[in-house]
Amino acid sequence: MRYNILIGGEAGQGPNILTQVLGEGLVKNGNHVFYSRNYQSLIRGGHNFNTLTFSEEPVWSNDSQIDILVCLDEKTEEIHKKELKKEGIILKGSEDNMYYAGRIFKLFCLDFKLLEERLKEIGNRFEENLAEAKKGYEDEKKIVCKILRQNEDHIFLNGNQGISEGAIKSKIDFYYAYPMTPATPIMNELASKKNVKVIELENEIAVANAAIGSSIVGKNAMVGTSGGGFDLMTEALSMTGIAEIPIVVYLSQRPGPGTGLATYTSQGDLNLALNFGHGEFSRVVFAPGDPKEAQELTNQAFYFSQKYKIPSIILGDKHLAESFYTIHEKPSFIEIENKTPLIRYNSYEKDSIGSATENPEIVKKNIEKRIAKAKEIKIEGEKYEGYKIFGNKNSKNVIISWGSTKGAILDSIKELDCKFLQVLYIEPFSEKIKKEIENKNLILIENNATGPFSGLIAKKTGIFIEEKNKILRYDGNPFFADELKEEIKKRLR
């Protein structure tokens, strides 16, 4: 059985900590949990809500219909009551957030000790929170119940935490950033770790150039931002292309252009990641679909960047960054070797001792050397898992996508005759993909309005996807599994 709980209220009423405490309790009780966040660009007031989905089977996304609606304010009921199932439950009143934690723990027969332990860890207002939780637990009379064995092996984390852990495993020395949603939490994650220096500068131009400075003296440097900040970094990233300086960039997407929807999700920056900068130089672009992949691909981004002295892009988005997933397997990591030489660096074509030159023979040789990296990177990329396949591997229906859409797709195809091909290595793009998709009924799924990934597929394979087979969402929200399932069914053969 799959349950969906929506918890809503004003910013400042605590819907986030309530959702987190509930999610952790469900995971410790043996459930699989996924939750996403939806909030406005406000510190106080407005309307924020989280949707938590859990089951005894793995879950990777939310549904559009709600089983339990938790209203920390009246606005939540007004906005979301229409999403409540006929047999759904509304929890509302004038109580504080931990009162509802107690009620939900009682509804699903969760051990109250788990809640008490978590409140102790939080520390702040422990006695008041515990009293509220106990009152809610005692007041709740309905019992839904889902008693499972405890399972301590499951890990509960979000995409930003995965990116941070991947960077730490890669021996990151410096992380530079100017705060920009949804990449900002990386600063807090890494700042809490030993041996990592986190530095906030005045803008993204300074951030990129400072990271370059750290890199050329032999440090593992990474920067993080969203689309607008990445725009400002591109001149510096072009310099890394000509000077052959390693740098890792976390590009966490949100809707644009301009400020767009500052706290919502999108996959609109694919072409930006693939084509940033002026001139011709190599780069790699990786797109994780869950926190485990975020850890592994961040580590691989450091590996490729250091080995080939190029910019590496980790392409995420708000949905992946801030949603919490139940992870069942441990990630694997590559040992990172930093062999960046301390030599003369500049943004000009240079000779063998690093001096600027306009000698056409040297210039031609330099360009050919840089372009040749693309072939080397492509060969190296085939050693790793550049794409994954799920579902019926022999199906004539093939869904193709990348990034955070993975979760909703996995949940929506469980009963459908289709194969899902998830691309993790956007660049280099595996030549093997062509064999997986040729002569198939292709269905593209992306969180954007123009389907740029179909253009990349056509460029790399010569295979075109029909417009009627593109399932696109571009209102700032992620896909819901139940709605996506119906859209896929319309396009199956």
N, C-alpha and C positions, 0 to 999 in steps of 0.2 A: 504494500500500500504506500502511495506517495502522498505526502501532506505538504501544503503550502500555507505559510503563515506570513501575513503582512503586518508590520509594526510601523505605525506612523505617528508623527507629532511635529511640533515646532523644533527648530534648531535650539538646543539648550535643554530640551526635556529628556534627553538621554535615550533616544531610540537605538543608537549605535551600540552602547554598552549593553543594553537589554538584549539585542540580537546576538552580540558576541557571547554573552554569558549563556544564553539559551543554546546557541550553536555548539559551544564547547561541551556543555552538559550532554547534549544528544550524541555527540561524537564519542565521548567517554563511555556512554551507555551502549555503544556498538552500532549506532546508526551512521549512515552516510549523509553528509550535510553539504548543501551549497547555499550561499546567500549573496545577494547583490545589494548595492546601495544606490539610492536615488535622492539627490539633494540639490537645493538651489544654492546660488552663490551668495549666501547670507550667513552671518555669524549667529544672529538671533532671529527668531520668528520664521515666517514662511512655512513651507510644508516639506518635510523630509520623510522618507519612508524606506524601509528595507524589506526585501522579500526573502524569506528563508524556506527552502525546500529540503525535506529529508525523507529517507526511506531505508529499508533494510538492504536494498540494492543500491549500487553506485548511482549517484545523481550528479549532474554537471550543469544544471540550468534550472530556471523557474518556469512555472506555468502562468497563464493569464488569469486563471480562476483560483480563488482563495478559499481555504478551509477554515482558517481562523483569522479574524481581523482584530488587531489590538489597537485601540484608539486612545492615544495619550492626549488628544484634543478632539473637539467636535468636528473640525475640518476633515480629519481623517475619515470619519464615517461618511460625511457628505460626498467626498471624492471617490471613495473606494467601495461603498456598499454595493454598487452595481456589479462588482467583480466577485462578490461572495456567492458561493454555491448555495443551492436551496437548503441543504442541510448544514450550512456553515454556522460557525459560532462567532458572535461579536463579544469582545471583552472591552468594556468602556466604563468610564466614571471619572472621578476627580482624584484618583490615587496616583502616586508616583510610580516610576517605571519598575522598580523591583517588586512591587506588589504584583504586577502582572507576570513577572518571572516566577513567583511562587505559584500563581494560578496555572501557568502552563506546565510547570514541573508536575503539578498534581494531575492535570489532565492526561499527561502521557506517562504517568507512573514512574517518573524519574526520581532517583534517590535525592532527597533534600540535602543530604550531606555534601553532594557535589556542588550544590548552589552555595552552601555555607562556606565551603573551602575556597570557592572562587571569590566570594565577597571578602574573605580575609585577605586574599592576594591583592585585591583592588585597594583595600586599606581605608581609603577615604570614606567617611561616614559609615563605618562598618556596622555599628550598633543600630543606627537608624535604618540602614538598608536591610539588615537581617530581620528587624522587627516588621518592616513592610513585607518582606518575602514570606515570613511566617504567617502573617495575616492573610495574604493572598492564597497561600497553600491551604489554610484552614477554611477560608471562605468558599473555595471552589468545590462544588458538589458533583459536577459531571466527571466521568472517567472515560476517556477514549482508550487509553492504554496501548503501549507497544513495548513490552518488556523484552529486552535483548540482553545477551551476555556483554560484559564489559570487554572492550577491545582497545588496549593501549597502543597498538601498533599504528593506528590511523593518525595522520598528521593533518592539522587544520591550519591552513595559511592562505594568504592572498598572493596575487601576482607580484606586487611590489616587494613583498617579503622574499619571494622566490628569486627575483632579480638581485636583491641584496645578498642573499646567501650565495648565489652563483658568483657574485663579485668577490665575496670574502674567500670562497674556495679557490679563486683565481689569484689570490694574494694581491688584491687591490691596495695601493698605497694612498692615492688621493682621489677624492670624489668632489668635483666642483659643480655648483648649480646656483642658479637664481630661481627662487620658488615659482613654480607654475604647476597648477593642477593639470593632470593627475600624477605627475612625477614627484611632487614635493615629499611624500612620505619616505622616499628612498633616503633623503637627507637624515631624517630621524632614525631610520633603521641602522644606517651605517655609522652615524655619530655615536650610537650606543656601543659600538664594537671597539675593542682595543686594536691598536696598530693600523687604524684607518683614520686619515685626516680628512675631515669634511669641511669645505670652505665655501661660504656663500659670498659672491661678489656682486657688483653693482648692476650687471646686465649679462646677457648671454654671450656677447662678443668677448667680454673680459673672461668669462668662464672658459670658452673654447681656447683662447690664447694661453690662459694660465695652465690648462691641462697639457697643451703642447709643450710649454716650458718644463713641466714636471716629467713629461715623457722623454724629452731629449737628454735628460740627465739620468735616465735609467729607471724611472719609477713607472709602475702600472697605474695609469690615469684613466678615469671615466667621468663623463658628464651626463646630465639628465635634463630633459626638458619636454615640452610639448611642441606642436607644430609652429606656433608663432615664434618661439624661442629658437627652434631649429633653423628657421629662416635666417635669423641673425648670425648663426654659427657658420653658414655655408662658405663664406670667404675664407675663414680660418681652416675649414675642412679641405678646401681646395689646396691650401698650402701643404697640408699633410700629404696630399696626393703627389705633389711634385717633390717635396723634400723627403718623402718616405719616412713618415713619423707615425708610429702606432697610436691609435686613440680609439676608445670604445664609447659609443653614444647610445643612450637609452632615449628613444623617441616614443613617448607615450601619447597616443592620439586622442584628440577630442574634436568635436565638430568645428569646422571653419567655413569660409575664410574669416579673417579678422579674429575678433574675440569669440565669435560664433556662440556656442553654448558651452560656457566655461567649465561646467561640472557634469557634462553628459558624455556619451561615448560615440565613437565613429571609427571607420577604417578608411578615411579619406586621404591619407598621406602616403599611400603606397608609391605613387610616382615621385613624390618628393624624396622619399628614401632611396629610390633607385637612381634618380637623376640629379641629385643635388650637386652644386658646385659647377664651376666653369672649367673647360678643358677636358682632356681625356685621361682618366685614371681609374684604377680598380677600387672596388669596395665590396664588402659582403653585407647581406641583409638577412637577418633571421627573425622568424615570427613565431613565438611560443603560443600555445593554446591553453596552457594551464600552468600552475606554479612549479610543477616538477620540470616541465619543459623550459620554464623561465630560468630555473637554476642551471640546467644543462646547456642551454643555448647562450646564456650569458658567459658561462665558462668557455664555450667554443668561440664566442666572439673575441674574448681575450686571446685565445690560442691563434686564431687566424690573423688578428691584428698584429700580434708580436712576430709571428713567423714571416708574414709578408710585408710588414711595415705599412699598413693601410688602415683607413677608418673602417670600423665594424659597427653596424647599426643593429640594435635590438629593437624591433618594431612591435610595440605593445599598444594598448588602448586603455581607456578608463575602466571598461568592464572587467578586463583581466586584472588590471592594477589593483582594484579595490574590492573585488569579489573574493569571498572565502570558499575554498574547495577542500574536500576531504581527499587527501592523497594516500594511496595505498602501497606505493612502491618507492624505494629509495633511489635518488638520482645517482648518476655516475659522472665522474669528473675526469678531465685531462690535466696532467701536470703542466703548469705554465712556466716557460723559460723566457726570461727577459734578457735579450742580448743586444739591446739598443746601444750602438756605439756613441761615445761622446766625441762628436766631430763638429765641423762647421755646418750649420743649417741656415738656409734662407729660402725665399720663395722664387728665386730665379733658376733658370737652367744653370747647371754648375759643371765644372770639370772635376778631375780626379781628386783634387785637394779642396773641393768645396767652394771655389771661387766662381762668381757669376761669369757666364760665357755666352756669346752669340755665335760661336763656331758651328756652322751648319752640320758638320760631320758628328760633333759631340752631341748636338741637340737631337739629331736623328737617332743616334745610338741610345740616348736617354729615354726618348719616347718609346722606342721599340722594346726597351727593357721594362718600362712600366706596363705597356700593353701585354707583353708576354706573361705577366703575372696572372692575367685572367685565365689563361690556359692551365697554369700550374694550380691555381685555386680551384678550378673546375675538377681537375683530377683528384686533388686532395679532398674536395667536398664529397666525392663518391664513396669515400671511406666511412662516412657518417650517415646517420639516418636523416636524409634530406626530405623525406616524406613518409607518411604512415598510411596504412589501409585498414579500414574497419568495415564491419558488416559482411554481406555476401560477396566474397572476392570474385565470384564468377558472374555476378549480375551484369546485365546489359545496361542498367541504369547506374550512372556514376555521378555522385555529388562531388564537387571539387571546391575547396575553400581553404582559408588560412586564418591564423590568429584565434581570437576569442570566440568566434562563431562555432568552434569545435564543440563546446559544451552542449548547446541547444541541438546541434546536428546529431550528436551521439544519443541524446535522450529521445529525439524524434524518430529515429530510424530503427528502433529496436524491433518493430513488428513489420517493417517494410522490406521489399525486395530491392535492395540497392547497395552499392559499394560507396563508401566515403573515402576519398583521397584527400588527406590533409597535408598541405605543403608547409614544411618548416623552413627550408632553405629557399628563400625567394631569389637570392643571388649568392652563390651560383645555383642555377636552376637545373635539376637533374635531367639528363637526357632520357632516363628510364621512364619518366612520367608519360612520354608520348605513347609508349606501348600500353600503358595502363588505361589510357583514355580514348585511343583511336577506335573508330567504328562503334562508339557507344552513344547512348542517350545522355548527353552531358547536362548537368544542372549546376549552375553557379550560385553560391550563397555568399553575400557580402553585406557589411554594415555601411553602405554608402549609396549614392544615387546614380553613379555612372558605371559601376562594375569594371574598374580598371584592371582587375586581375585577369579578366577575359582577354584584354589586350595583350597582357604579358604572355598568356598561354598561346595566343595566336602567333605572337612574335617568336616564341621559343619552339613551338611544335608545328605551326601551320594549321592548327585545328581551331575552328571558330565555333563559338557557342551561340545558339539562337537567342534572340532577344526574349522570346516567350519563356525560355528556360532560365532566365536570370531572376533570382529571388533576392530583392534588395530592400533593406530597411534603412531609412535616413532621417528619422525624427529625433535622433539623439538617444534612443533607447535600444537595448539589445533585443535579440529574438527571444520569444517564448517558445518552449518546446511543443506545447499542444497546438499553437497556431502554426508553427513552422511545419509540423507533421502534415497538416491539411494542405499547405501550399506545395509540399513535396509530392503528395499523393496526386495532385492535379497534373503533375508533369511526368509521372511514371509511365512507362510502356509495358 
